[in-house]
Amino acid sequence: MKDLLTSYSVSEILIFCVMLALAVKGVVSFFDWSKERLKKIFDKGYAEKERDKKINDEISDLEKFYEEKDVVDKGFENINKALLETNNRIDALVQTMNRRIDTLVESDKESIKAYITEKHHYFVYDKGWIDDYNLECLSKRFAVYKEEHGNSFIEGLMDEIYDLPKRPPSEDGIQEKFENTERYVKQAKK
């Protein structure tokens, strides 16, 4: 350091220090300027790349969404086909059941018709009277027959049955036996 002071004057050393400081300042300014310039260039490119990347990501997400939507749509189509097939099978079963029910109703009407006709002939032609229990049973069956839309033929037979006496014709002992039964039934009801 002693040599430096002897070789150079104080003013030269000061000039040298000032020039060195200016040179350092120039280099720092150049680096700052270069850095800002490069930052602008690269930031612009970086922003464009980021924007492009974001757009590509969104496009990729949309493609995935539409692929998944297609899978879901196909699933719904399969479900709709299965529901339609099931509905058609149910309709066929309901139609079959309706036909069978109609057949059963027709069969029941014919059965009731035969039963009432048989009882009519027995009570009207053979006995000439009808007891309360049989009259009630025939009335209930006739109500079902009417509900099943039976024809008026049986209605005429039932009118004849309703017109029958409710007690047997008086013969020796039969009337007394009937009255005893009637008293027994009345007492049992009490």
Backbone hydrogen bonds in HBPLUS format (Angstrom, degrees):
<---DONOR---> <-ACCEPTOR-->    atom                        ^
c    i                          cat <-CA-CA->   ^        H-A-AA   ^      H-
h    n   atom  resd res      DA  || num        DHA   H-A  angle D-A-AA Bond
n    s   type  num  typ     dist DA aas  dist angle  dist       angle   num
A0005-LEU N   A0001-MET O   3.14 MM   4  6.48 152.6  2.22 146.2 152.2     1
A0006-THR N   A0002-LYS O   3.10 MM   4  6.31 148.2  2.20 142.9 151.6     2
A0007-SER N   A0003-ASP O   2.88 MM   4  5.96 149.1  1.97 147.2 155.0     3
A0008-TYR N   A0004-LEU O   3.07 MM   4  6.00 158.5  2.12 143.9 149.4     4
A0013-ILE N   A0009-SER O   2.97 MM   4  6.29 158.2  2.02 150.0 156.3     5
A0014-LEU N   A0010-VAL O   2.90 MM   4  6.09 155.1  1.96 146.7 153.8     6
A0015-ILE N   A0011-SER O   2.91 MM   4  6.10 156.6  1.96 143.5 150.1     7
A0016-PHE N   A0012-GLU O   2.77 MM   4  5.95 158.8  1.82 146.7 153.6     8
A0017-CYS N   A0013-ILE O   2.83 MM   4  6.06 157.1  1.89 147.8 153.7     9
A0018-VAL N   A0014-LEU O   2.85 MM   4  6.05 160.8  1.89 150.5 155.8    10
A0019-MET N   A0015-ILE O   2.78 MM   4  5.98 162.5  1.81 152.0 157.2    11
A0020-LEU N   A0016-PHE O   2.80 MM   4  5.96 151.9  1.88 144.6 153.5    12
A0021-ALA N   A0017-CYS O   2.82 MM   4  6.00 154.6  1.89 144.6 151.8    13
A0022-LEU N   A0018-VAL O   2.82 MM   4  6.09 156.8  1.87 149.3 155.8    14
A0023-ALA N   A0019-MET O   2.80 MM   4  5.98 154.8  1.87 145.0 152.5    15
A0024-VAL N   A0020-LEU O   2.88 MM   4  6.13 161.9  1.91 149.9 154.6    16
A0025-LYS N   A0021-ALA O   2.78 MM   4  5.99 156.9  1.83 145.2 152.7    17
A0026-GLY N   A0022-LEU O   2.78 MM   4  6.00 153.1  1.85 146.1 153.4    18
A0027-VAL N   A0023-ALA O   2.86 MM   4  6.15 156.7  1.92 150.1 156.4    19
A0028-VAL N   A0024-VAL O   2.87 MM   4  6.08 164.4  1.89 153.4 157.7    20
A0029-SER N   A0025-LYS O   2.86 MM   4  6.01 163.6  1.89 149.7 154.7    21
A0030-PHE N   A0026-GLY O   2.80 MM   4  5.97 153.7  1.87 143.5 151.3    22
A0031-PHE N   A0027-VAL O   2.92 MM   4  6.20 157.2  1.97 149.6 155.4    23
A0032-ASP N   A0028-VAL O   2.85 MM   4  6.14 158.9  1.90 152.8 159.1    24
A0033-TRP N   A0029-SER O   2.80 MM   4  5.98 165.2  1.82 151.8 156.3    25
A0034-SER N   A0030-PHE O   2.81 MM   4  5.96 165.0  1.84 150.3 155.0    26
A0035-LYS N   A0031-PHE O   2.75 MM   4  5.83 156.3  1.81 144.3 151.8    27
A0036-GLU N   A0032-ASP O   2.89 MM   4  6.12 164.2  1.92 152.5 156.0    28
A0037-ARG N   A0033-TRP O   2.88 MM   4  6.06 161.3  1.92 151.6 157.4    29
A0038-LEU N   A0034-SER O   2.82 MM   4  5.97 168.0  1.83 152.3 155.9    30
A0039-LYS N   A0035-LYS O   2.81 MM   4  5.89 149.4  1.91 143.0 152.9    31
A0040-LYS N   A0036-GLU O   2.91 MM   4  6.13 157.4  1.96 147.3 152.2    32
A0041-ILE N   A0037-ARG O   3.05 MM   4  6.35 162.2  2.08 149.0 153.7    33
A0042-PHE N   A0038-LEU O   2.70 MM   4  5.85 172.4  1.71 155.3 158.1    34
A0043-ASP N   A0039-LYS O   2.57 MM   4  5.44 152.9  1.64 145.1 154.4    35
A0044-LYS N   A0040-LYS O   3.06 MM   4  5.97 154.9  2.12 136.8 143.1    36
A0045-GLY N   A0041-ILE O   3.14 MM   4  6.41 163.1  2.17 145.3 149.8    37
A0046-TYR N   A0042-PHE O   2.60 MM   4  5.68 152.9  1.67 146.5 156.1    38
A0047-ALA N   A0043-ASP O   2.70 MM   4  5.77 160.7  1.74 147.0 151.9    39
A0048-GLU N   A0044-LYS O   3.00 MM   4  6.19 158.7  2.05 143.9 149.9    40
A0049-LYS N   A0045-GLY O   2.80 MM   4  6.02 155.6  1.86 145.3 152.7    41
A0050-GLU N   A0046-TYR O   2.76 MM   4  6.00 157.9  1.81 150.4 157.0    42
A0051-ARG N   A0047-ALA O   2.81 MM   4  5.99 160.0  1.85 148.1 154.0    43
A0052-ASP N   A0048-GLU O   2.83 MM   4  6.01 163.9  1.85 149.2 154.0    44
A0053-LYS N   A0049-LYS O   2.73 MM   4  5.90 156.1  1.78 146.3 153.9    45
A0054-LYS N   A0050-GLU O   2.78 MM   4  6.01 157.1  1.83 148.2 154.5    46
A0055-ILE N   A0051-ARG O   2.87 MM   4  6.12 160.1  1.91 151.5 157.0    47
A0056-ASN N   A0052-ASP O   2.82 MM   4  6.03 163.4  1.84 151.3 156.1    48
A0057-ASP N   A0053-LYS O   2.81 MM   4  6.04 151.4  1.89 146.3 154.7    49
A0058-GLU N   A0054-LYS O   2.93 MM   4  6.19 156.7  1.98 147.8 153.8    50
A0059-ILE N   A0055-ILE O   2.86 MM   4  6.14 155.6  1.92 150.9 158.2    51
A0060-SER N   A0056-ASN O   2.84 MM   4  6.02 157.2  1.89 145.7 152.2    52
A0061-ASP N   A0057-ASP O   2.83 MM   4  6.09 154.8  1.89 146.6 153.9    53
A0062-LEU N   A0058-GLU O   2.86 MM   4  6.11 155.8  1.91 146.8 153.3    54
A0063-GLU N   A0059-ILE O   2.87 MM   4  6.14 157.0  1.92 149.6 156.0    55
A0064-LYS N   A0060-SER O   2.94 MM   4  6.21 159.4  1.98 149.3 154.6    56
A0065-PHE N   A0061-ASP O   2.84 MM   4  6.06 156.1  1.89 146.6 154.0    57
A0066-TYR N   A0062-LEU O   2.85 MM   4  6.12 163.6  1.88 154.6 157.8    58
A0067-GLU N   A0063-GLU O   2.91 MM   4  6.13 150.3  2.00 145.2 153.9    59
A0068-GLU N   A0064-LYS O   2.86 MM   4  6.10 163.0  1.89 152.7 157.2    60
A0069-LYS N   A0065-PHE O   2.71 MM   4  5.93 151.6  1.79 147.6 157.3    61
A0070-ASP N   A0066-TYR O   2.87 MM   4  6.00 152.4  1.94 140.9 147.4    62
A0071-VAL N   A0067-GLU O   3.07 MM   4  6.40 153.4  2.14 144.0 151.0    63
A0072-VAL N   A0068-GLU O   2.87 MM   4  6.17 162.2  1.90 151.8 156.7    64
A0073-ASP N   A0069-LYS O   2.71 MM   4  5.91 159.9  1.75 151.7 158.0    65
A0074-LYS N   A0070-ASP O   2.89 MM   4  6.08 157.9  1.94 145.9 151.6    66
A0075-GLY N   A0071-VAL O   2.92 MM   4  6.19 151.0  2.00 143.9 152.7    67
A0076-PHE N   A0072-VAL O   2.83 MM   4  6.18 154.5  1.89 151.7 158.5    68
A0077-GLU N   A0073-ASP O   2.85 MM   4  6.12 154.1  1.91 148.0 155.7    69
A0078-ASN N   A0074-LYS O   2.92 MM   4  6.17 157.4  1.97 147.5 153.2    70
A0079-ILE N   A0075-GLY O   2.88 MM   4  6.16 154.7  1.94 146.8 154.4    71
A0080-ASN N   A0076-PHE O   2.75 MM   4  5.96 162.2  1.78 151.8 156.8    72
A0081-LYS N   A0077-GLU O   2.88 MM   4  6.13 157.5  1.94 148.6 154.6    73
A0082-ALA N   A0078-ASN O   2.92 MM   4  6.13 161.1  1.95 147.1 152.4    74
A0083-LEU N   A0079-ILE O   2.79 MM   4  6.03 158.6  1.83 153.0 159.3    75
A0084-LEU N   A0080-ASN O   2.85 MM   4  6.01 156.4  1.91 147.1 153.9    76
A0085-GLU N   A0081-LYS O   2.88 MM   4  6.13 161.9  1.92 151.7 156.4    77
A0086-THR N   A0082-ALA O   2.86 MM   4  6.04 159.9  1.90 147.7 153.8    78
A0087-ASN N   A0083-LEU O   2.76 MM   4  5.91 157.1  1.81 147.3 154.2    79
A0088-ASN N   A0084-LEU O   2.88 MM   4  6.11 154.8  1.95 147.2 154.0    80
A0089-ARG N   A0085-GLU O   2.93 MM   4  6.21 155.1  1.99 147.2 154.0    81
A0090-ILE N   A0086-THR O   2.85 MM   4  6.10 157.1  1.91 149.8 156.5    82
A0091-ASP N   A0087-ASN O   2.85 MM   4  6.09 159.5  1.89 148.9 154.6    83
A0092-ALA N   A0088-ASN O   2.96 MM   4  6.20 157.6  2.01 145.7 151.6    84
A0093-LEU N   A0089-ARG O   2.90 MM   4  6.17 156.4  1.95 147.4 154.1    85
A0094-VAL N   A0090-ILE O   2.80 MM   4  6.05 158.2  1.85 153.9 160.1    86
A0095-GLN N   A0091-ASP O   2.93 MM   4  6.14 159.8  1.97 149.3 154.7    87
A0096-THR N   A0092-ALA O   2.95 MM   4  6.17 157.9  2.00 146.5 152.7    88
A0097-MET N   A0093-LEU O   2.80 MM   4  6.02 160.7  1.83 149.6 155.4    89
A0098-ASN N   A0094-VAL O   2.79 MM   4  6.00 156.1  1.85 149.1 156.0    90
A0099-ARG N   A0095-GLN O   2.96 MM   4  6.21 156.9  2.02 147.6 153.3    91
A0100-ARG N   A0096-THR O   2.93 MM   4  6.21 158.5  1.98 149.0 155.3    92
A0101-ILE N   A0097-MET O   2.77 MM   4  6.00 156.2  1.83 150.5 157.5    93
A0102-ASP N   A0098-ASN O   2.87 MM   4  6.06 159.1  1.91 146.8 152.7    94
A0103-THR N   A0099-ARG O   2.91 MM   4  6.16 152.7  1.98 144.2 152.1    95
A0104-LEU N   A0100-ARG O   2.82 MM   4  6.12 154.9  1.89 147.2 154.3    96
A0105-VAL N   A0101-ILE O   2.83 MM   4  6.09 157.3  1.88 153.4 159.4    97
A0106-GLU N   A0102-ASP O   2.93 MM   4  6.16 162.4  1.96 148.6 153.3    98
A0107-SER N   A0103-THR O   2.84 MM   4  6.05 157.8  1.89 147.5 154.4    99
A0108-ASP N   A0104-LEU O   2.78 MM   4  5.97 157.4  1.83 148.3 154.7   100
A0109-LYS N   A0105-VAL O   2.83 MM   4  6.07 158.1  1.87 150.8 156.8   101
A0110-GLU N   A0106-GLU O   2.99 MM   4  6.24 161.8  2.02 149.1 153.5   102
A0111-SER N   A0107-SER O   2.89 MM   4  6.11 152.2  1.96 146.1 154.6   103
A0112-ILE N   A0108-ASP O   2.83 MM   4  6.06 163.6  1.86 154.5 158.3   104
A0113-LYS N   A0109-LYS O   2.83 MM   4  5.98 158.4  1.88 148.0 154.9   105
A0114-ALA N   A0110-GLU O   2.91 MM   4  6.09 158.7  1.95 145.6 150.7   106
A0115-TYR N   A0111-SER O   2.90 MM   4  6.10 158.5  1.94 146.8 153.4   107
A0116-ILE N   A0112-ILE O   2.81 MM   4  5.99 173.4  1.82 158.8 160.0   108
A0117-THR N   A0113-LYS O   2.95 MM   4  6.00 157.4  2.01 143.3 150.4   109
A0118-GLU N   A0114-ALA O   2.88 MM   4  6.03 160.3  1.92 146.6 152.2   110
A0119-LYS N   A0115-TYR O   2.89 MM   4  6.15 167.5  1.91 155.1 158.3   111
A0120-HIS N   A0116-ILE O   2.73 MM   4  5.80 151.5  1.80 145.4 154.4   112
A0121-HIS N   A0117-THR O   2.98 MM   4  6.22 167.8  2.00 152.1 153.9   113
A0122-TYR N   A0118-GLU O   3.03 MM   4  6.27 156.7  2.09 146.3 153.3   114
A0123-PHE N   A0119-LYS O   2.82 MM   4  5.98 176.0  1.83 157.3 158.2   115
A0124-VAL N   A0120-HIS O   2.75 MM   4  5.60 162.9  1.77 154.7 160.9   116
A0125-TYR N   A0121-HIS O   3.01 MM   4  5.23 140.3  2.17 121.2 133.2   117
A0126-ASP N   A0122-TYR O   3.11 MM   4  5.01 132.2  2.35 112.1 125.8   118
A0127-LYS N   A0122-TYR O   2.98 MM   5  6.39 154.2  2.05 155.8 164.1   119
A0128-GLY N   A0123-PHE O   2.69 MM   5  5.58 142.2  1.83 139.8 152.3   120
A0130-ILE N   A0165-PRO O   3.03 MM  35  6.45 160.2  2.07 165.7 172.0   121
A0135-LEU N   A0131-ASP O   3.06 MM   4  6.25 155.7  2.12 149.6 157.3   122
A0136-GLU N   A0132-ASP O   2.85 MM   4  6.07 157.5  1.90 151.8 157.5   123
A0137-CYS N   A0133-TYR O   2.95 MM   4  6.26 163.0  1.98 153.2 157.7   124
A0138-LEU N   A0134-ASN O   2.89 MM   4  6.05 164.6  1.92 149.4 153.6   125
A0139-SER N   A0135-LEU O   2.87 MM   4  6.04 151.3  1.95 144.0 152.6   126
A0140-LYS N   A0136-GLU O   2.94 MM   4  6.19 159.2  1.98 152.6 157.3   127
A0141-ARG N   A0137-CYS O   3.04 MM   4  6.28 161.7  2.07 149.2 154.2   128
A0142-PHE N   A0138-LEU O   2.85 MM   4  5.99 151.6  1.93 144.4 153.0   129
A0143-ALA N   A0139-SER O   2.91 MM   4  6.17 148.9  2.01 145.6 153.5   130
A0144-VAL N   A0140-LYS O   3.16 MM   4  6.50 154.7  2.23 146.7 152.4   131
A0145-TYR N   A0141-ARG O   2.91 MM   4  6.18 154.0  1.98 145.0 153.0   132
A0146-LYS N   A0142-PHE O   2.87 MM   4  6.18 153.6  1.94 150.6 156.7   133
A0147-GLU N   A0143-ALA O   2.98 MM   4  6.20 153.7  2.05 142.6 150.3   134
A0148-GLU N   A0144-VAL O   2.94 MM   4  6.20 139.4  2.11 144.5 155.4   135
A0150-GLY N   A0145-TYR O   2.92 MM   5  5.37 145.1  2.04 144.7 151.1   136
A0149-HIS N   A0146-LYS O   2.91 MM   3  4.93 154.1  1.98 108.7 111.6   137
A0155-GLU N   A0152-SER O   3.07 MM   3  4.86 119.8  2.44  90.5 106.4   138
A0156-GLY N   A0152-SER O   3.18 MM   4  6.54 149.8  2.27 152.0 157.2   139
A0157-LEU N   A0153-PHE O   3.33 MM   4  6.74 152.9  2.40 141.1 148.3   140
A0158-MET N   A0154-ILE O   2.86 MM   4  6.10 157.4  1.91 151.6 157.8   141
A0159-ASP N   A0155-GLU O   2.95 MM   4  6.21 149.1  2.05 144.2 152.4   142
A0160-GLU N   A0156-GLY O   3.20 MM   4  6.51 153.0  2.28 143.5 149.5   143
A0161-ILE N   A0157-LEU O   3.00 MM   4  6.37 149.5  2.09 144.1 153.1   144
A0162-TYR N   A0158-MET O   2.79 MM   4  6.07 158.7  1.83 155.0 160.2   145
A0163-ASP N   A0159-ASP O   3.12 MM   4  6.31 138.7  2.30 138.6 149.0   146
A0164-LEU N   A0161-ILE O   3.12 MM   3  5.35 156.0  2.18 106.5 114.0   147
A0174-ILE N   A0171-GLU O   3.25 MM   3  5.48 132.2  2.50 110.5 123.6   148
A0177-LYS N   A0173-GLY O   2.92 MM   4  5.97 157.8  1.97 141.4 147.9   149
A0178-PHE N   A0174-ILE O   2.91 MM   4  6.10 152.7  1.98 145.2 152.8   150
A0179-GLU N   A0175-GLN O   2.89 MM   4  6.14 159.2  1.94 151.3 156.7   151
A0180-ASN N   A0176-GLU O   2.94 MM   4  6.18 155.1  2.00 148.9 155.4   152
A0181-THR N   A0177-LYS O   3.08 MM   4  6.30 153.3  2.15 141.9 148.9   153
A0182-GLU N   A0178-PHE O   2.87 MM   4  6.14 152.2  1.94 147.1 155.6   154
A0183-ARG N   A0179-GLU O   2.90 MM   4  6.14 157.7  1.95 149.4 154.5   155
A0184-TYR N   A0180-ASN O   2.95 MM   4  6.15 157.6  2.00 145.0 151.4   156
A0185-VAL N   A0181-THR O   2.94 MM   4  6.20 156.0  2.00 148.9 154.6   157
A0186-LYS N   A0182-GLU O   3.01 MM   4  6.28 159.6  2.05 148.6 154.1   158
A0187-GLN N   A0183-ARG O   2.93 MM   4  6.15 158.6  1.98 151.9 157.5   159
A0188-ALA N   A0184-TYR O   2.97 MM   4  6.12 151.9  2.05 143.3 151.3   160
A0189-LYS N   A0185-VAL O   3.11 MM   4  6.30 142.1  2.26 143.5 152.7   161
A0190-LYS N   A0187-GLN O   3.16 MM   3  5.30 135.7  2.37  98.2 109.9   162
